[in-house]
């Protein structure tokens, strides 16, 4: 039977529809109207992000995607927009562990 491969295909499809960009947008939408934002809109410049929320965003990224945001990763450019966050998370997820 091919039920295992069918399940794998379904899982891959689900992952595509709930990829990093979608999951980040869902999280951000709890705090401000993401549907009105362009992917490259600067959420810091627009005033949506305080220093406290920036730390919450880092925690969300670590918890949601199982990655570690290292000290050197704490650059504003990684967190500035939906597309920047998506690219950062995607890059971290594709980077093999260093140990």
ZIZI-V560741 format. One record per helix or strand of 2 or more residues. SS is the DSSP state (~ for helix, > for strand). FROM is the first residue (numbers start at 1). LEN is the number of residues. If there is no record, write none. Layout:
<<SS;FROM;LEN> <SS;FROM;LEN>>
This chain:
<<~;3;15> <~;20;10> <~;34;3> <~;51;15> <~;71;3> <~;76;4> <~;82;13>>
